[in-house]
Amino acid sequence: MPEAVVCAAVRTPIGKRKGSLAGVHPVDLSAAVLTALVERTGIDPAVVDDVVWGCVNQVGDQAAQIGRYALLAAGWPESVPGVTVNRACGSSQSSFDFAAGMALAGQYDVVVAGGVESMTRVPLGAGRDLGRPYGPLVRERYRADLESGEFPNGDFNQGVGAERIARDWNLSRARLDAYAARSHELAAAATDAGAFDDQLVEVPGAPGFAADEGLRRGTTADTLAALKPSFAADGVIHAGNSSQISDGASAVLVTTPERARELGLTPIVRYHSGAVSGADPLRMLTGPIPATQKVLKRSGLSIGDIGAFEVNEAFAPVPLAWQAELGADDAVLNPLGGAIAVGHPLGASGTVLLTRLVHHMRDRGIRYGLQTMCEGGGTANATIVELAA
């Protein structure tokens, strides 16, 4: 059977909004991880069949097909193509799925998947002055909810979706805040143990920037209890139990086992199974539940077979509702912390999670890992990778 393998996975440290990466153009930020892939693998970039690049807000500094200009900024040959993918927060996870699928199909021998987002330079909602998203037919379909007064400006809203999930799964403010504090605690422990050292790359333009910037050591549920709700006066979602607005880039090198041998590369994991699913676009963030169920069924594995899960912490209710439905153990759910602690640079986050996951699997000898991302509009990716023999 054909196989696709990951031979390298890198990421920048994640910068907080207006932090260390604020002065770096997202094209150049992308070039930093592409350059690191070449340096760490020793490959000639001319062998790369394509660069599949995730980016969400493709306006301003992130416009003009950023995937193509990223590889040019890295000094790669003009013969190497690039494409930009947008599946909201799952953009670079879809990039990885697409890259692996093309390798499995025999269309690509060597392909890079990854993504970038500079949320400092291209804020959420950038470009809305050019028009109104979603369209009249979709608004009419969900008009009763959108005009209920719950949704700001009558628009689909992830924060309101997170409030609905917390209500539907009976997740209290105290439970959410305890989970958020856990994220910081685990991320601090992983940082101190050097768990991220081998995956982080230097960023020209941000000298000395070497660690995820959003981590707030000493965060507790009690300190978070003082924060005001963000989306409803009596709500439970606030800045402290939500993902941080961030800047960052990440990339992975995908090939076949045969081509890896020819290039002198050692696979870390092989692509095992992937799935994408849709769910309620009003709650919006429950998609990881059916996506995980779908990929487990497709893979023939059970929840107990998976040794590590990366469930993106867009908001604390997302992994907690997912866990309530799937039954994963606390010890294997986001064992290195997550986006609540270190940030969520939208277009980069899929391969940020993958990079964290595959290094953790290799460090701990974990056979199977699963990652899943909630996404705007109610879609979600779920991907399983297996430790290479």
Secondary structure by P-SEA (a helix, b strand, c coil): cbbbbbcbbbbccccccccccccccaaaaaaaaaaaaaaaaccccccccccbbbbcccccccccaaaaaaaaaacccccbbbbbbccccaaaaaaaaaaaaaaaaccccbbbbbcccccccccccccccccccccaaaaaaccccccccccccccccaaaaaaaaaaaacccaaaaaaaaaaaaaaaaaaaaaccccccbbbbccccccccccccccccccccccccccccccccccccccccccccccbbbbbbcaaaaaaaccccccccccccccccccccccaaaaaaaaaaaaaaccccccccbbbcccccaaaaaaaaaaccccccccccccccccccccccaaaaaaaaaaaaaaaaccccbbbbbbbbccccbbbbbbbccc
